[in-house]
Amino acid sequence: MKAGWEVKPLGEVCDLIGGGTPSKKAKGYYGGSIPWVTVRDMNVETVEITDHAITELGLKNSSSKIIPKGEIIIASRVGLGKVCKLAEDMAINQDLKGVIPKRGGEIDRQFLFYWFQSIAGFIEENGVGATVQGVKLTFLNNLGFPVVPLEEQKRIVAVLDAAFEGLTRAKENAEANLQNARELFESHLAFIFEHEKSSTGSTLGDAVAILTGYAFKSAEYSEDPNDMAMVRGDNIVQGQFRWKNVKRWPVARCNEFEKFRLDANDVLLAMDRTWVKGGIKYAIVSDVDLPLLLVQRVARLRCLDNLNNEYLGHFIGSKKFERYVLSIQTGMGVPHISGQQIKDCPIYLPDISVQNRLAVELSAMRLKIEALETDYRTKLNDIADLRQSLLQKAFAGELT
């Protein structure tokens, strides 16, 4: 802490006001004109809209409180470390606290906001609770708040605002570059699979041998990491496998299920919840993934001589296939598709030599996008680290 700065318990300089939830059973408590903030609304710096609103009656008959426009709210339960400003007067639920300076003219609200961001990790680390993490009011009241002259607060805020504006631009530029690359790739896929030449009358059934997996009994799964991995829908994401929580089958019993052993270059497609946010759940088996067994509700598409497996993978990852799946999937609770529906899907099948060339081009473009995504994630982490470093320096009195 900078020499000359005084530190006081937060409770001495601010009132921490808790909220509440009107009874969900009482008629007339919800759907009113009072915005009611929960942790779900706190994914922004300034809360402007809320998922729910309550009535005057709901406010009166609950422990919820109105926090004035411009004041700060923090999460004291569930989303520890979250802090927001309010765009207008809003009520809060019991997981939140309003932080209102006792002498409003002595504390700059943006300074208070940035201070909470600087200690977000500390608040999160001190959460207690077996299932839901929270901090007590006494803990919050005893947080050491730097009592700094108002002019110094404003200077620190101005420095941080300028720095964070630059970090935001860097993030937006990286995001724009990534989005442009993705759009270029999507347009290339659309040109190949959706232009007029794609109406060849061919279907996937003309070019792949389809097999659906076996219903292995979960009671007989193995806990031995040396036993054979099994591919379920949960192990497939957009274009790759996810081996977290993979299930296994005893190697000694694998000969009984030789039919369901997978080969390198097999294309796998989830048949339940085929589409999730982000695209179709499919992946191509490589040598390093083997050995593997195919589980029910996953389709194995093994290419015949007239279809390149990477070309097939790009087709399944295209918007055209996504639209096809969304148009034919059935099931209210768990959307799914059938093996016959997969066979019936139209596909553009040029000569195999053309497919081979297109597969190489598309795979090269995909690798460039993956490199951009890695670079983007690295930049995001660097920006987050730099932001936190600046916040730490600011409240240590090290900003000049």
Secondary structure as UniProt FT lines:
FT   TURN            3..4
FT   STRAND          6..9
FT   HELIX           10..13
FT   STRAND          14..18
FT   TURN            27..28
FT   STRAND          30..37
FT   HELIX           39..41
FT   STRAND          46..47
FT   STRAND          52..54
FT   HELIX           56..60
FT   STRAND          65..67
FT   TURN            69..70
FT   STRAND          72..75
FT   TURN            80..81
FT   STRAND          83..86
FT   STRAND          90..92
FT   TURN            94..95
FT   STRAND          96..101
FT   HELIX           104..106
FT   HELIX           109..118
FT   HELIX           120..125
FT   HELIX           137..141
FT   STRAND          144..147
FT   HELIX           150..194
FT   HELIX           196..198
FT   HELIX           204..206
FT   STRAND          208..212
FT   HELIX           218..220
FT   TURN            225..226
FT   STRAND          228..231
FT   HELIX           233..235
FT   TURN            244..245
FT   STRAND          247..249
FT   HELIX           251..260
FT   TURN            264..265
FT   STRAND          267..270
FT   STRAND          275..276
FT   TURN            277..278
FT   STRAND          279..280
FT   STRAND          282..284
FT   HELIX           287..289
FT   STRAND          292..295
FT   TURN            296..297
FT   STRAND          298..303
FT   TURN            305..306
FT   HELIX           309..316
FT   HELIX           319..328
FT   HELIX           339..344
FT   HELIX           352..394
FT   TURN            395..397
//
